[in-house]
Amino acid sequence: MKHLKFIWIFLGLVSLIYVGTLTSVRFKNSNNVQYKIYEAWQQGYVVKQDKKQSFVNTSNNKAKPVALSEGQGYGLYITQKAGAKGWAKRKDFDSLLNYYLAHRDRIGKNNETQTALMKWRQSEKNGKWTSEDNSATDGDIFIAYSLHQAAKVWPKRAAYYKKLESSLTRDILKYEYNSQTQALTVGDWVTKKSHYDRLMRTSDVAPKFFEAFYQASGDKRWLSIKNTMLDRMTDLSRKQQAGLVPDFAWINTTNARPVKGKVVSSENDGDYYANACRVPMMLASSDDPRAQAVVSKIIKFFHGQGEIYAGYSLDGRPLKHYQSDSFKAPIFYANNVHKKKQDLREKKLFSKELTQKNYYDATLITMTALDTMNDKFAK
């Protein structure tokens, strides 16, 4: 009997060692995949402008780089995520941050007022690197949230990051907020007298960000923004059986409706297109029931699709005949967060080489990989 007991103890120890080793290997494999994606993104899209500044190249033509506030926000977000894993250094984050600081927007008749908002676009013209005025809210909220998170990743620099976050969120409320609708506008170019004052970009609905900004500032307007914009997103979702929402919508204090035709960006402004494809990513991490309901409905729609194409009408008809990773990544992110059954399309997306020819695809893949990937992708 003692001999038998010894055998069972031995087998139990072997089993524990095997399970522990397997778990460790899978964890390391997952980290290796994440690191590989991050490194490919960093090497392919981050451009050193000088010794102190770098920017994310949003152009698919490396010979003609373009910087966008959106891309800079994504770059800062990815870098602080990589920093938390020990893959990026504080100087990498600060280099991207310095570029933002050097390209903040000025407003007023004679551009006399300096804001903390970032100018939305920079590119080379006539041999000179030039900026285009006006801000874009999607870039600004990502920059602010990245600063909020970076303060946790690099505590010695926390006071500085928090100060910059405070300045930026104050100016978002000052220049990119409609006090009547209690929602964010699409940029500081939208004034109270503007027809666009009631225009909402659906991918600007970022409840997790808004909660962080409230915690940091104590300004209850951020909670009002969260509630209002989630309510308007719910309005849009309920109107469509597929649950898809448009890139842009007209809103008031009680309702929202999709725009028609080209309003800001393209003829697809009223469709589930290049902006709205980010919605699942922006909402999935929120535990608010409204966010969860909108995301669940979108996930359900895409689970019934054989492939995921580059744009849809709100009734669920594909607008293009080719697939798009920038549409896939946010869906798989939401699927993972909601702990839905594994999608084989998801594993394929993260296991292939990161594209070096499409900034948007590569960046959304990298963001979602760093946020949600676990050992299932390494199996």
C-alpha positions as CSV (number, residue, x, y, z in Angstrom):
1,M,0.0,0.0,0.0
2,K,2.8,2.4,0.8
3,H,4.4,1.6,-2.5
4,L,1.1,2.3,-4.3
5,K,0.7,5.6,-2.4
6,F,4.3,6.6,-3.4
7,I,3.5,5.9,-7.1
8,W,0.3,8.1,-6.9
9,I,2.2,11.0,-5.3
10,F,5.0,10.7,-7.9
11,L,2.4,10.7,-10.8
12,G,0.7,13.8,-9.2
13,L,4.0,15.7,-9.0
14,V,4.9,14.8,-12.6
15,S,1.4,16.0,-13.7
16,L,1.8,19.3,-11.9
17,I,5.2,19.8,-13.4
18,Y,3.9,19.0,-16.9
19,V,0.9,21.4,-16.6
20,G,3.2,24.1,-15.2
21,T,5.7,23.7,-17.9
22,L,3.0,23.7,-20.6
23,T,1.4,26.8,-19.2
24,S,4.8,28.6,-19.0
25,V,5.6,27.6,-22.6
26,R,2.3,28.8,-23.9
27,F,2.6,32.1,-22.0
28,K,6.1,32.6,-23.4
29,N,4.9,31.8,-26.9
30,S,2.1,34.3,-26.6
31,N,4.5,36.9,-25.4
32,N,6.8,36.1,-28.3
33,V,3.9,36.6,-30.8
34,Q,2.9,39.9,-29.2
35,Y,6.5,41.1,-29.2
36,K,7.0,40.1,-32.8
37,I,3.9,42.1,-33.8
38,Y,5.0,45.1,-31.7
39,E,8.5,45.1,-33.1
40,A,7.3,44.8,-36.7
41,W,4.9,47.7,-36.1
42,Q,7.5,49.9,-34.4
43,Q,10.1,49.3,-37.1
44,G,7.7,49.7,-39.9
45,Y,5.7,52.8,-38.9
46,V,7.6,54.9,-36.3
47,V,9.8,57.5,-37.9
48,K,12.5,59.4,-36.1
49,Q,12.2,63.1,-37.1
50,D,15.2,64.1,-35.0
51,K,17.0,63.1,-31.8
52,K,14.1,64.1,-29.6
53,Q,11.0,63.5,-31.8
54,S,9.3,60.7,-33.6
55,F,6.0,60.2,-35.3
56,V,3.8,57.4,-36.6
57,N,3.8,57.4,-40.4
58,T,0.2,57.0,-41.5
59,S,1.0,57.0,-45.2
60,N,1.3,53.7,-47.0
61,N,4.0,55.4,-49.1
62,K,7.2,55.5,-47.0
63,A,8.7,58.0,-49.4
64,K,6.0,60.4,-48.6
65,P,5.3,60.2,-44.8
66,V,2.2,61.7,-43.2
67,A,1.6,62.2,-39.5
68,L,-1.9,62.4,-38.1
69,S,-3.0,63.1,-34.5
70,E,-4.9,59.8,-34.7
71,G,-1.8,57.9,-35.5
72,Q,0.2,59.8,-32.8
73,G,-2.5,58.8,-30.3
74,Y,-2.3,55.2,-31.4
75,G,1.5,55.3,-31.2
76,L,1.5,56.6,-27.7
77,Y,-1.1,54.0,-26.7
78,I,0.9,51.1,-28.2
79,T,4.2,52.3,-26.7
80,Q,2.9,52.6,-23.1
81,K,1.4,49.1,-23.5
82,A,4.8,47.8,-24.7
83,G,6.4,49.7,-21.9
84,A,4.3,47.8,-19.4
85,K,5.7,44.6,-20.8
86,G,9.3,45.9,-20.7
87,W,9.6,46.1,-24.5
88,A,9.5,49.9,-24.9
89,K,11.5,52.4,-22.9
90,R,10.3,55.7,-21.5
91,K,12.4,57.6,-24.1
92,D,10.4,55.8,-26.8
93,F,7.2,57.2,-25.4
94,D,8.7,60.6,-24.8
95,S,10.0,60.8,-28.3
96,L,6.4,60.4,-29.6
97,L,5.2,62.7,-26.9
98,N,7.6,65.4,-27.9
99,Y,6.3,65.3,-31.5
100,Y,2.8,65.9,-30.2
101,L,4.0,68.8,-28.0
102,A,5.7,70.4,-31.0
103,H,2.5,70.2,-33.1
104,R,-0.2,71.6,-30.8
105,D,-2.9,73.6,-32.4
106,R,-3.3,77.3,-32.1
107,I,-6.7,79.0,-32.5
108,G,-8.1,82.6,-32.8
109,K,-8.2,85.1,-35.6
110,N,-4.4,85.4,-35.6
111,N,-3.7,82.0,-34.1
112,E,-2.9,83.8,-30.8
113,T,-4.2,81.1,-28.5
114,Q,-2.1,78.0,-27.8
115,T,-4.1,74.9,-27.0
116,A,-3.1,71.4,-25.8
117,L,-4.9,69.8,-28.7
118,M,-2.8,68.4,-31.6
119,K,-2.9,69.7,-35.1
120,W,-4.5,66.9,-37.1
121,R,-2.1,66.4,-40.0
122,Q,1.5,67.0,-41.0
123,S,3.2,66.2,-44.3
124,E,6.0,67.5,-46.6
125,K,5.1,70.3,-48.9
126,N,7.7,72.0,-51.2
127,G,10.5,70.4,-49.3
128,K,9.2,71.5,-45.9
129,W,7.4,69.7,-43.1
130,T,4.2,71.6,-42.6
131,S,1.1,71.3,-40.3
132,E,-2.5,71.7,-41.2
133,D,-4.5,73.6,-38.6
134,N,-7.5,72.2,-36.5
135,S,-7.7,69.2,-34.3
136,A,-9.4,65.8,-34.5
137,T,-11.0,64.6,-31.3
138,D,-10.2,60.9,-31.9
139,G,-6.5,61.7,-31.8
140,D,-6.7,63.9,-28.7
141,I,-8.6,61.4,-26.5
142,F,-6.1,58.7,-27.3
143,I,-3.2,61.0,-26.5
144,A,-4.8,61.9,-23.2
145,Y,-5.6,58.3,-22.2
146,S,-2.1,57.2,-23.2
147,L,-0.7,59.9,-20.8
148,H,-3.0,58.6,-18.1
149,Q,-1.7,55.1,-18.5
150,A,1.9,56.1,-19.0
151,A,1.9,57.6,-15.5
152,K,1.4,54.1,-14.1
153,V,4.0,52.5,-16.4
154,W,6.8,55.0,-15.6
155,P,6.0,56.3,-12.1
156,K,9.1,58.6,-11.9
157,R,7.6,60.6,-14.8
158,A,4.0,60.4,-13.5
159,A,3.7,64.0,-12.3
160,Y,4.7,65.3,-15.8
161,Y,2.4,63.0,-17.6
162,K,-0.5,63.8,-15.3
163,K,0.1,67.5,-15.8
164,L,0.0,67.1,-19.6
165,E,-3.1,64.9,-19.4
166,S,-4.9,67.5,-17.3
167,S,-4.1,70.3,-19.8
168,L,-5.2,68.2,-22.7
169,T,-8.5,67.0,-21.1
170,R,-9.3,70.6,-20.1
171,D,-8.9,71.8,-23.6
172,I,-10.9,68.9,-25.0
173,L,-13.8,70.1,-22.8
174,K,-13.1,73.7,-23.8
175,Y,-12.8,73.3,-27.6
176,E,-14.2,69.8,-28.5
177,Y,-17.3,69.7,-26.4
178,N,-20.9,70.8,-27.0
179,S,-22.5,71.7,-23.6
180,Q,-26.0,71.5,-25.1
181,T,-25.8,67.9,-26.4
182,Q,-23.2,67.0,-23.6
183,A,-21.2,65.2,-26.2
184,L,-17.8,65.6,-27.9
185,T,-17.7,67.2,-31.2
186,V,-15.3,66.0,-34.0
187,G,-12.7,68.7,-33.6
188,D,-11.9,72.3,-32.5
189,W,-12.9,73.6,-35.9
190,V,-16.5,73.0,-34.9
191,T,-17.9,76.1,-33.3
192,K,-21.2,76.7,-31.5
193,K,-22.4,78.4,-34.7
194,S,-21.3,75.6,-36.9
195,H,-23.7,73.2,-38.6
196,Y,-21.4,70.4,-37.4
197,D,-21.9,71.2,-33.7
198,R,-24.3,68.3,-33.4
199,L,-22.2,65.8,-35.4
200,M,-20.8,62.8,-33.5
201,R,-18.1,60.4,-34.6
202,T,-19.1,57.0,-33.3
203,S,-15.6,55.9,-32.7
204,D,-15.1,58.8,-30.2
205,V,-17.5,57.0,-27.8
206,A,-14.8,55.8,-25.4
207,P,-16.4,55.1,-22.0
208,K,-13.3,53.7,-20.4
209,F,-11.3,56.8,-21.4
210,F,-14.0,59.1,-20.1
211,E,-14.1,57.3,-16.7
212,A,-10.3,57.7,-16.5
213,F,-10.5,61.4,-17.2
214,Y,-13.1,61.8,-14.5
215,Q,-11.0,60.0,-12.0
216,A,-8.0,62.2,-12.8
217,S,-9.9,65.5,-12.9
218,G,-13.0,65.1,-10.8
219,D,-14.9,67.0,-13.6
220,K,-18.3,65.4,-13.8
221,R,-18.8,66.5,-17.3
222,W,-16.8,63.4,-18.3
223,L,-19.5,61.3,-16.7
224,S,-22.2,63.3,-18.6
225,I,-20.2,62.8,-21.9
226,K,-20.0,59.0,-21.2
227,N,-23.7,58.7,-20.5
228,T,-24.9,60.9,-23.3
229,M,-22.7,59.4,-26.0
230,L,-23.5,55.8,-24.9
231,D,-27.2,56.7,-25.0
232,R,-26.8,58.1,-28.6
233,M,-24.9,55.0,-29.6
234,T,-27.7,52.8,-28.2
235,D,-30.2,54.8,-30.3
236,L,-28.2,54.1,-33.4
237,S,-27.8,50.4,-32.6
238,R,-31.5,49.8,-31.9
239,K,-32.5,51.2,-35.3
240,Q,-30.6,48.5,-37.2
241,Q,-31.3,44.7,-37.1
242,A,-27.6,44.1,-37.7
243,G,-26.6,46.4,-34.9
244,L,-24.2,48.3,-37.1
245,V,-23.6,52.0,-36.5
246,P,-22.4,54.7,-38.9
247,D,-19.1,56.5,-39.0
248,F,-21.0,59.8,-38.2
249,A,-24.4,60.6,-36.8
250,W,-26.4,63.8,-36.1
251,I,-27.4,63.9,-32.5
252,N,-29.6,66.0,-30.2
253,T,-30.5,65.6,-26.5
254,T,-32.8,62.7,-27.1
255,N,-31.9,60.9,-30.3
256,A,-29.3,60.1,-33.0
257,R,-29.6,59.4,-36.7
258,P,-27.0,58.4,-39.3
259,V,-25.7,61.1,-41.6
260,K,-26.4,60.7,-45.3
261,G,-23.7,61.0,-48.0
262,K,-20.5,62.8,-47.6
263,V,-20.5,65.0,-44.6
264,V,-16.9,65.0,-43.3
265,S,-14.8,62.2,-44.7
266,S,-16.3,60.2,-47.6
267,E,-19.5,59.2,-49.3
268,N,-19.6,56.4,-46.7
269,D,-19.9,58.7,-43.7
270,G,-23.3,57.1,-43.0
271,D,-22.1,53.5,-43.2
272,Y,-20.2,51.1,-41.0
273,Y,-16.9,52.2,-42.5
274,A,-13.4,53.3,-41.7
275,N,-14.3,55.1,-38.5
276,A,-17.1,53.0,-37.1
277,C,-15.0,49.8,-37.6
278,R,-13.2,50.9,-34.4
279,V,-16.4,51.0,-32.3
280,P,-16.2,47.4,-31.0
281,M,-12.6,48.1,-29.8
282,M,-13.7,51.3,-28.1
283,L,-16.7,49.8,-26.3
284,A,-15.7,46.2,-25.5
285,S,-13.6,47.0,-22.4
286,S,-16.4,48.9,-20.7
287,D,-18.6,47.2,-18.2
288,D,-21.5,49.6,-18.9
289,P,-24.6,47.6,-19.9
290,R,-25.2,49.9,-22.8
291,A,-21.7,49.4,-24.3
292,Q,-22.0,45.7,-23.8
293,A,-25.4,45.6,-25.6
294,V,-24.1,47.5,-28.6
295,V,-21.0,45.3,-28.9
296,S,-22.8,42.0,-28.4
297,K,-25.2,42.9,-31.2
298,I,-22.3,43.7,-33.6
299,I,-20.4,40.5,-32.6
300,K,-23.5,38.5,-33.3
301,F,-23.8,40.0,-36.7
302,F,-20.2,39.2,-37.7
303,H,-20.4,35.7,-36.3
304,G,-22.9,35.0,-39.0
305,Q,-20.6,36.3,-41.7
306,G,-18.2,34.0,-43.7
307,E,-15.7,36.8,-44.2
308,I,-15.3,40.4,-42.9
309,Y,-15.2,43.0,-45.6
310,A,-14.0,46.6,-45.8
311,G,-17.3,48.3,-45.0
312,Y,-21.0,47.6,-44.7
313,S,-24.3,49.4,-45.1
314,L,-26.2,49.6,-41.9
315,D,-28.5,46.9,-42.9
316,G,-25.5,44.5,-43.2
317,R,-24.7,44.5,-46.9
318,P,-21.0,44.5,-47.8
319,L,-19.9,47.6,-49.6
320,K,-16.6,46.2,-50.8
321,H,-15.5,42.9,-52.3
322,Y,-12.3,42.6,-50.4
323,Q,-11.5,41.7,-46.8
324,S,-10.0,44.2,-44.3
325,D,-7.8,43.5,-41.3
326,S,-8.7,46.9,-39.8
327,F,-12.3,45.7,-39.7
328,K,-11.4,42.3,-38.4
329,A,-9.1,43.3,-35.5
330,P,-11.7,45.3,-33.5
331,I,-14.3,42.5,-33.9
332,F,-11.9,39.8,-32.7
333,Y,-10.8,42.1,-29.8
334,A,-14.4,42.4,-28.7
335,N,-15.0,38.7,-29.2
336,N,-12.0,38.0,-26.9
337,V,-13.1,40.5,-24.3
338,H,-16.6,39.0,-24.3
339,K,-15.1,35.5,-23.9
340,K,-17.0,34.2,-26.9
341,K,-15.9,30.9,-28.5
342,Q,-12.6,31.1,-30.4
343,D,-12.9,32.3,-34.0
344,L,-10.5,30.5,-36.3
345,R,-10.3,33.8,-38.4
346,E,-9.0,35.5,-35.3
347,K,-6.1,33.1,-34.8
348,K,-5.1,33.5,-38.5
349,L,-5.1,37.3,-38.3
350,F,-2.6,37.4,-35.4
351,S,-0.4,34.5,-36.6
352,K,0.6,36.0,-40.0
353,E,3.3,38.5,-40.7
354,L,2.3,42.1,-39.9
355,T,1.8,44.1,-43.0
356,Q,4.3,46.8,-43.8
357,K,2.1,48.4,-46.4
358,N,-1.0,49.4,-44.6
359,Y,-0.7,51.7,-41.5
360,Y,-4.3,51.3,-40.4
361,D,-4.5,47.5,-40.6
362,A,-1.1,47.1,-38.9
363,T,-1.9,49.6,-36.1
364,L,-5.3,48.2,-35.2
365,I,-3.9,44.6,-35.3
366,T,-1.0,45.7,-33.0
367,M,-3.3,47.5,-30.5
368,T,-5.7,44.5,-30.2
369,A,-2.8,42.0,-29.9
370,L,-1.2,43.9,-27.1
371,D,-4.6,44.4,-25.3
372,T,-6.1,40.9,-25.6
373,M,-3.8,38.2,-26.9
374,N,-3.3,35.2,-24.6
375,D,-2.0,31.7,-25.0
376,K,-4.8,30.6,-27.3
377,F,-3.1,32.4,-30.2
378,A,0.1,30.5,-29.5
379,K,-1.4,27.0,-29.7
